Amino acid sequence: MVVIGPVMAAWTRWKIRRLYNRSNWVDAHDLAKLHVNRKINGEFAQDIVIRCFWNQGKWNEVIKFANKYPSEQHEKLAKRSAKKIAMQSGLERESVPRSISHLVWNEENLLDNWYQEDHLVWMRHPWGWTHWVMPDDFTLSDVHPSLLSLATNVLLKPWIPETVNIETPEREVGSKLALAFSGGVDSAAAAMLLPDDTILAYHERSFPSLLSHDLPLRLFKQIEMRWNRNVMIIPSNHEKIRTIHGKQVGFSTDYAAGVHLILMADYLDLSGIAFGTPIDNTWLQKGRKYRDFKDTWHWNYWRESFAKAGLHLVIPINHISEAGALKICQQSDLIDEINSCLRGDGDEYCGQCWKCFHKNGPLGRKIDPHSKEIQILLNKMPLRTAQHALWAIQKLNLEHLVPHLSDELKSPLDWWEEAYRPGLELIQQPWRDIVQERTEKWLPYMQDEKMLQCVNLFPQYPV
């Protein structure tokens, strides 16, 4: 019995883990539940049960189980479940805060438009309120004024030019790096190139939209299991600000995607915030015309704006295209989970959208190139994400679908999968060395950099 006990325990753990890793939450839960009160495997089984509840969205069950079997990790899941319940009941989708809704926009002191109610941070703007669901121990009053200034700027700059002129004292640089992590291919490639202790933080829409969070949330669970790393999730409705001005839901500026990290820079002791922005949006303008990115107004303005807040603006894949990011992700143990589709339901990508066309298609995943959206965008001029889309067309052998692009598809585009060495100069130390080391591990450099520098697609259309 002394020998059989440990052997049977190990066999049981293997069976439970196998079910769990296959996302068979029901059977994994049922088998693990038989062992939650046993001396051997008890803690292991408890951990599986509560995670199965979490993975199925059974937030109340998570809270009940955490109360019955308390632990530090269970308490964290219970708190996150309570926030999920609050969001679903509409408490965090309110358009205005409860106690300060009477306050109006302060145009004289723009930093006085930030408030906190419990774990919600609110920003008053001229058209209403925007909120963030912060960690329970986050305190807005501890945030340095320069960070609030930068957050105001990235959110409101297109409509309130005065946000660029807010004067604040300097903030001391912190010690850690964080990545504004979307869970898509480019973001995952950035996470792979950066140091393993980089903080990953996800912006989650706290309101219903066509975008689905299912695929990234599935990836985050696997990151926790396989990489032993957590992804912070910060819900917010700030993408609605654009809709007030007649635009689609989305980010006010390129770096509004990281506003949650700007607000938490002191909380996390950050020295820099990284974004997974590839060549397509750095050295190419709108994905189709080369520019010397290091000399652009965009790079210099935003780099200096972040620096005033004691932050490095880090772009770890500025030297890699979307095709290169795909190549890097293919060499990850998470490639089966990484997915850029924004409409995936459960664990399935849609196969019908533009993201699926130029991200999932080249990965060998089944897509429908005849879908309405893909056909519209293949025939729209100028071609969206042009250089990468052309590469994807070649990669998928779909030239017959786009005879109007025959001139642009005459030459092989394999060089698009390679790294652009000059981009490394834009990555600050101490991160440049490890990014360079990992880049060279997974990708070759462009042998002829002029292939990129000569890109000027569809010049008849203004950029």
N, C-alpha and C positions, 0 to 999 in steps of 0.2 A: 504493500500500500504506500510505503514511503516513496518508492520509485514511481509508481503509477500516478500518484497525485500530481506532481509537477508536470509529468508528461501529458496527462489529460488536460491540465490547466492550460498548458501551452497550445494544445490542439484546439481547445475551446476558443482561446484568444484569436487563433489563426482563422477559425471559421467566422467569428464575429467580425473581425477586421476585414475579411474578404467580402462579406456582404456589405459592410459599410463603404469600402473603397469602390464597390460597384454601384454606389448610390441606392442600394436596396434598403431604404431607411426603415421600412415596416418590419422586414424579417430580421434586420440587424437589431432593431429595438426589442423585438419579441424574444430573441435568443439572449441578448444581453440582460434583459429584465430578470431572467431566471437566476442571475448571478450577482445582483446588486447588493444583496445582504450577506454574501459569503466572504469568508476571510481571505480566501485566494480568489483573485480576479475581481473583487468587489469594487475597488476604486476604478479599475479599467472599465468595468461594465457600467458603472454610474456615468462615467464620462461619455461612453457611447450612447447611452439612453438619452441624456440631455441634449447631445448634439443631433440625434435623430429628431427629437422634438423641434429643435431649432431649424434644421434643414427642411422640415415640413411646414414651417411657419406656424407651429403650434405654440404661440407665445405664452399663453396662460399656463400650458403644461410645463414649459420651461421654468416659469416662476414657481409653480407648485413643487416641482422636483428639486429646484435649488433650495427651497425652504426646508425640504425634507432631508436632503443630502447636501449640507452646506460645504462650500469650499471657495477659495478665491476665484477660481475660473468659473464656477457655477454662478457666483454672484455677478460677475461681469456679464455673463449671458442673460441673467435675469434683468439686469439694468437695461441692456440693449433691447430685450423683449418688451419691457415696459414702455420704452420709447416707440417701438413698433406699434404697440397697442394704441398709444396716444396719437400717432400719425393716422392710423386707420380710423380712429374715432373722430378725426378732424380737428383735434386740439392744436396740432402743429400746422394745420393748413389755414388757420385763421388769417385773415388779411390784415388784422391789426392786433397789437398787444392788448392785454386786459386792462392794466392799470395806468398806461401812459398814452392811450389812444388819442387823448385830447391835445397832445403836443404837436406843434407845427414845425415845418422846416425852418431851421436856423441858417439863414444865408450869410450872416455876418461871421459866425464861427462854425465852420463846417464840421469840425470834430465834435461839436456838442450834439450832433445828430445820432450818436451811438448810445444805446441803452442795453440794460440786461434785466430780464425777468426770469428768475429761477435759472434753468439751464438754457434758456433761449436768449440769444443776442439779437437785438433789433437795430436796424438802421432806418432812420427817417429820411426820406428823399422828397422832392417837391410833389411827387405823384402818389405817395403812399408809404407803405412799410415793406421792409424785407427782413427775413429772419434766417438764423442759423441755429441748429440744434447742437449745442456744444457739450463736451464732457462735463460730468456733474461737478467737478472741482475747478472748472474754468472760471476765472474772474476777470471781467472786462476792465475793471479799474487797474489791473496789473499790466495791461497792454500799453506798450510805449506809444506816445503820440505819433511818432514817425510811421509806425505800422498802421495806425488808423488813417493817417494821411495817404499812405500808399493804397490801402484797401478802398478808400473813397475814390481815389484816382482811377484805379482799374475798373471800378464799377460805374462811375458817372462821367468820366472824361469826355465821351462823345457828345454829351448834352450840356455839361456844365464845365466850361473851360477853366473856371476859377479853381478847380480841384488841383491843377498843376502848380498853383502858387501858395499852397499851404505851408507856412513856416513852422518847423518843429525843431527841437534839439536833436542832436545825433544819438542814435542807439548803438550800444556796444554790440559787436559781432558775437554771435553765439558759437557753439561748438559742433552742431550736428547738421546734417543735410537731410532734406525731405523731398520726396517726389510727388507732384500732383498726379496721382495714379488713376487712370481711367479703366484699366483692365484690358484695353485693346492691344493690338500688335505693337504699335509704336511705343506705347507706354511700357509694355512688358519688355521690349528690347532695351529701353532706357534702364529699367530696373535690373536687367541682367548685366549691363555695362557698368553700373555704379557699384560702389562698395556694398557689401551684404548688410551693413548696419544702417543703410539709408532707410529713413522712415517712409512708409507708403501710406498715403491718405487719399481717400476717394470722396469726391463730391457727389452726393445723391440728391436727385430732384425730390423735393418733399411735396410734390403735387402730381396729379395724374397727367400723363402725356403719352405720345406714341412711343417714346423711348422706353425700353424695358431694361430693368436692372438685373434680370435673372442670370444672364451669362456672366457678367462680372462678379456677381455675388457667389456664383458657383466656383469661379476661379479663385476667389479669395479664400474659400474654404480649403481648396487644394493647396494654396500657398501656405496656409497655416499648417496643414498636415505634412506636406512634402518638404517645404523650406523652413518650417518652424518659425514663420514670421507672421505678424498680424498686420492687417490692413485697417487703418482707422477709417470710419465712415462718418461723414458729417453731412446731414441733410440740410438743404436750403432751398429757398424759392427765388434766389437772386436772378436766375435766368429769365424770369418774367419781366424784368425791367425793360428789356428790349421791346416787349409786346406793347408797352405803353406808347412807343414811338412808331408803331405800325410795322415792326419787324417780327420775324419768327422767333419763337423761344430759342434762347441761346446765350452765349457769353457776350457781355458788353464789349470787352476787349480781349485780345489774345490771352492775357494773363489773369483775367477774371476766373479762369479755370482753377487757379490756385489761391483764390481769396481766402478760403478756409485756412490755408497754411499761413498766409500773411497774418491773419488774426491770431493764430496760435503760435507765432514765431517765438514769443517770449515763453509761453507755456511749454514749448518743446525745446527751447534753447537752440534755435536755428541760426546757422551761419549762412545758409543758402537754401533756395527753393529751385528744384529742377523741373523741367517740362519736357515731355517726349515729343519734341518738334523736329521732324526730319528735314532733309535737304529740300523736299518739295515745298516747304514753307520758309526756308531760310535762304539758301543760296539761289533758289528759284523763286521768282515772284509769281504768285498764283499758279505755281506748278508748271510754268511754261516759258519763262524768260530768265536767263541768268542775270544775277546781280552780285556785286562784291559785298556780301552781307556784312562783313565787319565794318564797312564804311557807311552803312545805311543809317538813316535817321532812326528807324525802328529799333535797331539793336542798341545804338548809343543812347537814345532817350530812355528806353526801359531799363537798360543796364545801370545807368546813372540813377534812375528813380528807385530801383531796388537798393542800390548802394547807400542812398540817403537814409534808408531804413535799416541799415546794418545787415543787408542781405546780398549775397551773390546771386545773380540770375544765371542759372546753370542750364545749358542746353546740350545734354550728353549725346544726342544723336543728330546734331546739326550737320554732321559730316556723313550721315548715312541716309539713304533714300528709304521710301516705304518698302521697296523690294529688298534692300539690305536688312531692314528690320524683320521682314518675313524670314530671311535666311538665318538670322540670329535666333529667332523664336523656334525655328525648326530643330535647332540643336538643344532645346530645353526639354527637361523631363515633363514640362507642363504644356507642351505643344497641343496635346489633346484637349486642353481646357481653354487655351488662349483663343479669343474670338472677338472680332471688332464689330460684329453685327449688333445694331442697336434695337433690333425688333425681335430678337430671339425670345421664344416662349419656353419657359422651363429650361431644359438643356438642349434645345434645338435652335439653330440659327435659321433665318427665314429663307435664304437662298435666292431671294428675289430682288434684294436692294443693291444699290451701288457699292456699298461697303462689301457685301458678299461677293460682288463681281471682282473687285480688284484686290481683296484681301483673302477671302475664303477660296475663290477659284484657283489662284496660283498655289494654294496649299494642297490642291488635289481634292478639295471638298466639293460635293455636288451642288451645282448652282443651275439656275435657269437663265441663260443669256438672252432668251426671248421674252423675259418678263417685261411688263409695261415700263417700269422705272428704268431698267437697264437699257432698253431700246431707246427710250426718250433721251437718256443722257449720252448714249453712244452716238446719237445723231444730232445732238445739240452743239452748236458752235459758238464760242470756242469750246473745245473739249474740256470738261472738268478734270482737275488733277491730271493735266494733259500728259506729261512725260511718263508718269507712272501708269496711266490708263493705257498708253500705247504699248508699254512693256507688258502689261497684263494681257492685252490682245494677242501679242506675239506668243507669250507664254502659254496661252490657252488655245493657240492655233485657230483663232476666230477672225482672221483677216477677211474671210469671205463675207462676214456680216457688215464690214465697214469699207466698201470699195471707195468711198469718198476720202478715206484716210490713206490711200495707197502710197502717196508720196512720202508721208511721214513714217511709213512702215518699211521702206526699202532697205534700210540698213539694220543689221542686228543690234539689239539693245542690251546685250549681256552686261555691258559696262555699268548699267544702271544698278546692278546688284553689288557693286564694289564701293569701297569707302573713299571719301574725298579727303586726302591728308590735310590740306590747309584748315579744315574745320576744327582740327584738334587744338589749334591755337586759341580758339574762343573759349575753351573749357578751362576754368581756373584750377590752379593747384589748391589742395592736394588731390583733386579728383581726376585731373588730366592723365596722370600716369597710369592709374588703374583702368580708365576708359580706353586708353591707347593699348595697354596690354591685352585687354579682353577683345578689343576690336580686331587686333592682329591675330588673335586666337581663332576668331570665327569668320573673318572676311579678308580678302585681299584688297590692296589699294588700287585705285584707278591708275593704270599705266599711262594713259593719255588723258590728262586732266582737261584738255581742250574739248573733249567730248561733252563734258558738262558746261564748260565756259562758253561754248558756242550754241547752246540751246536757245532758240528763239522761235517757239512754235506759234503758228497762227498770228503773225505780226500784223495782219490786216485788222485785227481786233485790238482795241486799246487795253492795256494792262491795268 
